[in-house]
Every structure is written in structure tokens, then in C-alpha cells.
Amino acid sequence: MSKKQIVVLGLESSCDETAASVVTGDGAILSNVVLSQTDAHAPFGGVVPEIAARAHIVQMDRLIAQAMTDANIDFSDLSAVAATAGPGLIGGVLVGLMTAKAIAAVADIPLIGINHLEGHALTARLTEKTTFPYLLLLVSGGHSQLLVVEAVGKYRRLGTTIDDAVGEAFDKTAKMLELGFPGGPAVERAALSGDPKKYALPRPMKGREGCNFSFSGLKTAVRQLREKMGPNATSQEISDLAASFQQAAIDSLVNRTQHAVDIFKDEFPDGDTLVVAGGVAANQYLKLELTKLTQFCKIKLAVPPPALCTDNGAMIAWAGVEKYKLGQFDSLALAARARWPLDPNAEPAPYAGYKA
């Protein structure tokens, strides 16, 4: 490995995936190792922070060793080490960040702390070579936001959830319908055999001005319908409700995104791309509906491969590459952060808390 080549090790541990990846300055993914904790959290129907943190401690060193072996490099070949420094479950964030600090100190290479959301935001520049500026729809278990991405570290929020994130609504719906964990893929699978027009569910915020989202009322409507079905609900009724929920949630996402596209095109006539990132971006029905929207609006749609939509080390390593090229390094005193908005200047959203 030439020392002139930028090579970054990326570590991700903000939630329930432990991940390590090696990515080069020209965007080659030399390794990408992800260990899911699904089986450990499934009995609880959601992520348990203490269990997640312990699993990161147990697995991180092994995954780093595997990533380095898969990449066929030594620590002396690394230009820098990047790690998620927030936002996320603080116990897990600390595991990855402290490990990265140790590597930086021993290998005498720069440490780069990455905002987990920025990792998602920049993934399309790794996979699709997307250029600035672009419009970003960030959809995950913790966040539902629309942002203008003007440069690395320069984000302007156009809209956010005023209560629940869409990924959270998928997870809670899956739990109410007893579809299993993780909830997003479970709802999507059930919806394949369901009738999306069977139940009339609300489309929160659809038709209103602005770009904000809301999913709390939709989640409540699903709960009320499920309670009316009673304990003897058939599998077809469950599939129909899953399909109706998915249709309503995605209709809302598309409507709010169209508003954001109009704003983006007015401000940046040369901007031509909508990027979708975060775990919910792996939903194929969402991709289909956004494809229709972008064709109507005459802009491009960029969606990373499903494996790079969910949490992974490659997106952290790539964000590290972007920052390395700009000379943006961090000291070993860098603190982990449970909350870290991409646009710190955006006005607080009512009832959204850290999701804003």
C-alpha cells in the first residue's frame, strides 16, 4: 500500500451494529464488516442500550482485526482512524470512540470524530459520486429530516419531525402487529401480501406548508385499529394493516419531500439530485415512490445500496476521508455526544427532542 494513498479505518457503534471498514481516498471499500445484534435485542422488541454497549465492547476488537485482514493492510498503512462520536446511545458511542483514540495514539495517526448523521449524509458521494449541493432526505429510527447539503459540515435543515421519526413508527407498528424485530424490514415483508387501501389511515402533515413531518398520529391510528381487531385477527388482516401503514407513511414522506424539492430547485437551479439515506432508505417501496417523484420533478435520485443505508463502518470511514482531505482532525480529548444536530442553527421542533 502506497503511503501516498489515503486509507481510513472507520468504526461505528452508535446503536446496535458493531462495524469496522477500511476505505481509500478514491472511494474503494477494501473491507466492510458489520455485526448485527438483532438476536440479542429481539426478545425485548427493541434495542436495550446496556446490552448494546456490552456487545460493542466484546466484539469491536475482533471486527477491527477482521476488517484489517480483509483489506490486507497493517496499521502502519492507515492515514487516519475515524469513529462515530455521536449522536447515539452514549455507551455504544464511547466504545467506538475510545477504541479509535487508542489506535490513533499507538499508530501515531490523526483521529477524526464523525457525526453519525453526516456519515449517512455523505454516503451517496461514496457510492454515487454525487456532487454538492444536493437535497437530503434522512430517514432512520431516530431521525426524519430534509436538509440542503452544501459541503462537508455545511447543512441547512428544511424540515424535521415534530414528534416521532418514521423509522420509529415502523418499529412500533411492527411491535403492535407482532411482526418481529427489526421492525422496518418486518413491516415491509408483511406489506407485500397486504392491501394498502384496506384501511383508511391519516397522512400526517400532507398538504400543509413547509417540510416538517409527523408520525405520532399515524402510529396511534394503527394501534386503535389493531385493538379493534382483537386477539383473533387473521394474518391477512395484519398484512393489510401493515400495507396500509406503509402506504400512509410513505405518502407523507413523499409529499413533504416534494415541498423540499421545490425549495431546493428555487435556491439552487443547478442542483439536480435528491439523496435518500438512513435505514428506512432501504425500503424498496419508498425508493419506488421517490423515483416517481424525482421523474416528475426532473431531478436525479441517489440511493446507496441497502447494505450502506443501514449503519455501517464504510460510511464513517468515507466521512473520515472527506474530512482528511480538508485537514479536519480532532484531538484525543474529543468527547462523545448523545445529541449532535447536523444543523445546529435550526430552530427547535416542538416535541421532537433529539430527533430534530
Secondary structure per residue as TSV (DSSP state, phi and psi in degrees):
chain	resnum	aa	ss	phi	psi
A	1	M	-	360.0	123.8
A	2	S	-	-69.8	135.3
A	3	K	T	-67.8	-15.8
A	4	K	T	-76.5	-20.2
A	5	Q	S	-76.9	131.1
A	6	I	-	-74.0	126.3
A	7	V	E	-135.6	120.6
A	8	V	E	-122.5	132.7
A	9	L	E	-91.9	128.0
A	10	G	E	-115.8	135.0
A	11	L	E	-120.4	134.4
A	12	E	E	-129.5	128.5
A	13	S	-	-154.8	34.3
A	14	S	S	-81.0	-17.2
A	15	C	S	-140.8	-111.1
A	16	D	S	-118.1	18.8
A	17	E	E	-117.8	131.4
A	18	T	E	-99.7	125.7
A	19	A	E	-144.1	146.4
A	20	A	E	-143.0	140.8
A	21	S	E	-151.7	151.1
A	22	V	E	-118.4	124.8
A	23	V	E	-130.4	142.4
A	24	T	E	-95.0	169.0
A	25	G	T	-64.2	-24.1
A	26	D	T	-95.8	10.7
A	27	G	S	90.9	14.5
A	28	A	-	-82.3	126.7
A	29	I	E	-90.6	103.2
A	30	L	E	-78.5	-26.5
A	31	S	E	-161.1	153.5
A	32	N	E	-156.9	96.3
A	33	V	E	-107.6	124.8
A	34	V	E	-130.3	128.3
A	35	L	E	-114.7	116.7
A	36	S	E	-86.0	147.6
A	37	Q	-	-104.5	21.7
A	38	T	H	-51.8	-47.5
A	39	D	H	-61.9	-34.7
A	40	A	H	-70.8	-32.0
A	41	H	H	-97.2	-18.0
A	42	A	G	-53.6	-41.6
A	43	P	G	-61.2	-19.9
A	44	F	G	-99.4	-7.0
A	45	G	T	71.6	15.7
A	46	G	S	178.1	173.1
A	47	V	-	-78.7	128.6
A	48	V	-	-99.8	113.3
A	49	P	H	-53.3	-43.1
A	50	E	H	-65.2	-41.2
A	51	I	H	-64.4	-41.7
A	52	A	H	-61.3	-46.3
A	53	A	H	-62.8	-43.1
A	54	R	H	-62.9	-40.5
A	55	A	H	-64.9	-38.4
A	56	H	H	-60.7	-42.9
A	57	I	H	-60.5	-43.8
A	58	V	H	-68.7	-37.9
A	59	Q	H	-100.8	-20.7
A	60	M	H	-58.6	-48.0
A	61	D	H	-60.4	-42.2
A	62	R	H	-64.2	-40.9
A	63	L	H	-69.2	-36.1
A	64	I	H	-62.4	-45.3
A	65	A	H	-59.5	-41.6
A	66	Q	H	-66.5	-41.2
A	67	A	H	-63.2	-40.5
A	68	M	H	-67.4	-39.9
A	69	T	H	-65.8	-45.3
A	70	D	H	-61.0	-35.2
A	71	A	H	-80.3	-12.9
A	72	N	T	59.5	46.3
A	73	I	-	-134.2	165.5
A	74	D	-	-107.9	168.0
A	75	F	G	-62.1	-26.2
A	76	S	G	-68.7	-16.0
A	77	D	G	-85.3	-12.6
A	78	L	-	-75.5	139.9
A	79	S	S	-86.9	-32.5
A	80	A	E	-164.7	165.8
A	81	V	E	-123.2	130.8
A	82	A	E	-116.2	145.2
A	83	A	E	-146.9	147.6
A	84	T	E	-61.4	124.2
A	85	A	E	-107.8	3.6
A	86	G	E	144.7	173.8
A	87	P	S	-77.6	167.3
A	88	G	S	158.1	-170.2
A	89	L	-	-69.5	117.6
A	90	I	H	-61.0	-34.8
A	91	G	H	-62.2	-43.4
A	92	G	H	-68.8	-42.6
A	93	V	H	-57.0	-41.8
A	94	L	H	-61.2	-37.4
A	95	V	H	-62.1	-51.2
A	96	G	H	-66.3	-41.9
A	97	L	H	-67.7	-43.3
A	98	M	H	-66.0	-36.0
A	99	T	H	-64.0	-42.6
A	100	A	H	-63.9	-38.3
A	101	K	H	-62.2	-40.5
A	102	A	H	-63.2	-43.8
A	103	I	H	-63.8	-43.7
A	104	A	H	-60.9	-41.3
A	105	A	H	-68.5	-45.8
A	106	V	H	-72.6	-41.2
A	107	A	H	-85.5	-6.6
A	108	D	T	56.3	52.3
A	109	I	-	-128.5	160.8
A	110	P	-	-65.5	147.2
A	111	L	E	-99.7	135.9
A	112	I	E	-128.2	113.5
A	113	G	E	-85.5	130.8
A	114	I	E	-114.4	133.6
A	115	N	E	-71.4	121.6
A	116	H	H	-53.0	-39.5
A	117	L	H	-67.3	-34.2
A	118	E	H	-68.5	-32.7
A	119	G	H	-57.2	-47.4
A	120	H	H	-62.8	-43.3
A	121	A	H	-62.8	-31.7
A	122	L	H	-97.3	-2.4
A	123	T	H	-59.1	-37.6
A	124	A	H	-63.8	-23.3
A	125	R	H	-74.4	-22.5
A	126	L	H	-81.5	-46.9
A	127	T	H	-90.9	-31.7
A	128	E	T	-115.2	-3.0
A	129	K	-	57.2	35.9
A	130	T	-	-66.3	138.5
A	131	T	-	-102.8	154.4
A	132	F	S	-74.4	150.6
A	133	P	S	-86.4	160.1
A	134	Y	E	-147.3	162.5
A	135	L	E	-93.7	135.7
A	136	L	E	-118.9	126.8
A	137	L	E	-102.4	108.2
A	138	L	E	-102.5	112.7
A	139	V	E	-131.3	119.4
A	140	S	S	-151.3	-173.0
A	141	G	S	-66.5	-26.3
A	142	G	S	-108.7	-14.5
A	143	H	-	-143.7	142.7
A	144	S	E	-136.6	105.0
A	145	Q	E	-141.5	153.5
A	146	L	E	-119.0	125.1
A	147	L	E	-136.5	147.7
A	148	V	E	-89.7	124.9
A	149	V	E	-103.2	107.8
A	150	E	E	-97.2	-27.3
A	151	A	E	-171.5	172.5
A	152	V	T	-59.8	123.9
A	153	G	T	81.6	1.7
A	154	K	E	-121.3	100.0
A	155	Y	E	-129.0	139.9
A	156	R	E	-128.2	120.3
A	157	R	E	-80.3	127.8
A	158	L	E	-97.0	-29.4
A	159	G	E	-161.3	156.1
A	160	T	E	-151.9	169.9
A	161	T	B	-72.2	143.4
A	162	I	S	-97.4	0.4
A	163	D	S	-150.1	-91.2
A	164	D	-	-96.5	152.5
A	165	A	-	-82.3	155.4
A	166	V	H	-65.7	-37.0
A	167	G	H	-63.9	-36.4
A	168	E	H	-64.0	-40.7
A	169	A	H	-63.2	-39.8
A	170	F	H	-61.6	-45.9
A	171	D	H	-63.3	-44.8
A	172	K	H	-67.6	-36.8
A	173	T	H	-63.8	-43.0
A	174	A	H	-60.5	-38.6
A	175	K	H	-67.6	-43.1
A	176	M	H	-63.9	-34.3
A	177	L	T	-91.6	1.5
A	178	E	T	55.8	47.7
A	179	L	-	-94.8	-11.6
A	180	G	-	107.1	179.8
A	181	F	S	-129.3	138.9
A	182	P	S	-73.4	148.2
A	183	G	H	-71.7	-39.1
A	184	G	H	-56.6	-57.0
A	185	P	H	-61.8	-33.1
A	186	A	H	-66.0	-43.8
A	187	V	H	-64.5	-42.3
A	188	E	H	-61.6	-41.5
A	189	R	H	-64.3	-46.3
A	190	A	H	-63.1	-36.6
A	191	A	H	-66.2	-23.8
A	192	L	T	-59.4	-32.1
A	193	S	T	-104.9	13.9
A	194	G	S	-108.8	167.0
A	195	D	-	-100.8	110.3
A	196	P	T	-69.0	-10.1
A	197	K	T	-102.6	3.7
A	198	K	S	-65.9	-41.8
A	199	Y	S	-120.1	133.5
A	200	A	-	-85.1	98.9
A	201	L	-	-105.9	151.7
A	202	P	-	-68.2	151.4
A	203	R	-	-108.3	88.3
A	204	P	T	-57.8	132.3
A	205	M	T	72.5	-6.4
A	206	K	T	-60.7	130.5
A	207	G	T	91.1	-12.8
A	208	R	S	-82.4	160.9
A	209	E	S	-68.0	159.2
A	210	G	S	85.7	-170.8
A	211	C	S	-127.2	13.8
A	212	N	-	-76.1	157.2
A	213	F	B	-114.8	161.9
A	214	S	-	-153.7	132.9
A	215	F	-	-131.1	-0.9
A	216	S	H	-63.9	-45.2
A	217	G	H	-65.2	-37.7
A	218	L	H	-63.2	-43.4
A	219	K	H	-61.1	-40.8
A	220	T	H	-65.1	-40.4
A	221	A	H	-62.5	-39.3
A	222	V	H	-63.0	-44.2
A	223	R	H	-60.5	-42.7
A	224	Q	H	-65.7	-40.2
A	225	L	H	-65.8	-40.3
A	226	R	H	-64.6	-38.6
A	227	E	H	-65.6	-36.0
A	228	K	H	-66.9	-31.4
A	229	M	H	-65.2	-32.4
A	230	G	-	77.6	-175.8
A	231	P	T	-73.2	-12.2
A	232	N	T	-103.9	23.4
A	233	A	-	-58.8	138.4
A	234	T	-	-81.1	162.2
A	235	S	H	-63.0	-31.7
A	236	Q	H	-69.1	-39.6
A	237	E	H	-62.1	-40.0
A	238	I	H	-65.1	-43.2
A	239	S	H	-64.5	-39.2
A	240	D	H	-63.9	-40.2
A	241	L	H	-68.4	-39.3
A	242	A	H	-61.5	-43.9
A	243	A	H	-66.7	-39.5
A	244	S	H	-66.4	-40.1
A	245	F	H	-63.5	-48.6
A	246	Q	H	-59.3	-42.8
A	247	Q	H	-61.3	-44.8
A	248	A	H	-65.1	-44.7
A	249	A	H	-62.4	-43.4
A	250	I	H	-75.3	-33.8
A	251	D	H	-57.3	-42.6
A	252	S	H	-64.8	-45.6
A	253	L	H	-58.7	-45.1
A	254	V	H	-66.6	-42.0
A	255	N	H	-60.6	-46.7
A	256	R	H	-67.4	-35.5
A	257	T	H	-67.0	-36.2
A	258	Q	H	-61.6	-39.7
A	259	H	H	-59.6	-43.3
A	260	A	H	-66.6	-36.8
A	261	V	H	-61.0	-42.5
A	262	D	H	-61.4	-43.9
A	263	I	H	-63.7	-45.4
A	264	F	H	-61.5	-46.2
A	265	K	H	-66.5	-32.6
A	266	D	H	-66.7	-40.2
A	267	E	H	-82.3	-32.8
A	268	F	-	-130.7	80.8
A	269	P	T	-56.4	-27.2
A	270	D	T	-89.8	-9.0
A	271	G	-	-71.7	129.3
A	272	D	-	-133.0	17.9
A	273	T	E	-138.2	134.8
A	274	L	E	-104.2	122.0
A	275	V	E	-103.8	136.2
A	276	V	E	-115.5	128.6
A	277	A	E	-142.0	164.1
A	278	G	S	100.9	166.3
A	279	G	G	-57.7	-37.0
A	280	V	G	-69.0	-18.6
A	281	A	G	-62.7	-17.0
A	282	A	G	-76.5	-11.3
A	283	N	-	-68.6	121.1
A	284	Q	H	-72.1	-29.7
A	285	Y	H	-69.7	-37.3
A	286	L	H	-61.9	-43.6
A	287	K	H	-60.6	-41.4
A	288	L	H	-62.2	-46.1
A	289	E	H	-69.6	-35.5
A	290	L	H	-72.4	-28.8
A	291	T	H	-62.3	-43.0
A	292	K	H	-62.2	-42.9
A	293	L	H	-62.7	-47.8
A	294	T	H	-68.6	-31.7
A	295	Q	H	-66.1	-40.6
A	296	F	H	-64.8	-40.4
A	297	C	H	-86.4	-3.7
A	298	K	T	59.7	47.5
A	299	I	-	-131.5	168.4
A	300	K	E	-88.1	151.4
A	301	L	E	-112.5	127.4
A	302	A	E	-119.5	117.4
A	303	V	-	-127.9	119.2
A	304	P	-	-61.0	159.8
A	305	P	-	-56.2	149.1
A	306	P	H	-49.4	-39.0
A	307	A	H	-66.5	-20.7
A	308	L	H	-104.2	3.4
A	309	C	H	-84.2	-44.0
A	310	T	S	-74.8	169.0
A	311	D	S	-59.5	135.6
A	312	N	-	-159.1	164.1
A	313	G	H	-81.5	-24.1
A	314	A	H	-64.0	-38.6
A	315	M	H	-67.9	-32.5
A	316	I	H	-72.2	-42.2
A	317	A	H	-62.1	-42.2
A	318	W	H	-65.7	-42.8
A	319	A	H	-59.0	-35.2
A	320	G	H	-64.3	-40.0
A	321	V	H	-60.7	-46.3
A	322	E	H	-58.8	-44.0
A	323	K	H	-72.5	-34.5
A	324	Y	H	-59.6	-44.0
A	325	K	H	-63.2	-25.5
A	326	L	T	-94.7	-0.8
A	327	G	T	71.0	27.7
A	328	Q	-	-96.5	92.1
A	329	F	-	-111.6	164.4
A	330	D	B	-122.1	155.7
A	331	S	-	-83.3	166.2
A	332	L	T	-71.1	-5.1
A	333	A	T	-88.0	0.9
A	334	L	-	-54.3	131.0
A	335	A	-	-96.4	146.2
A	336	A	-	-73.3	148.4
A	337	R	-	-130.5	128.1
A	338	A	S	-74.2	-31.6
A	339	R	-	-125.7	138.7
A	340	W	-	-162.3	86.0
A	341	P	-	-68.3	145.7
A	342	L	S	-68.7	-35.8
A	343	D	-	-115.8	91.2
A	344	P	T	-67.5	-13.6
A	345	N	T	-93.1	-3.9
A	346	A	S	-69.7	146.9
A	347	E	-	-68.0	144.0
A	348	P	-	-60.5	143.3
A	349	A	-	-99.3	135.5
A	350	P	T	-62.1	133.2
A	351	Y	T	68.8	2.1
A	352	A	T	-87.9	-27.2
A	353	G	G	60.5	-134.1
A	354	Y	G	-67.6	-18.0
A	355	K	G	-70.2	-16.6
A	356	A	-	-80.9	360.0
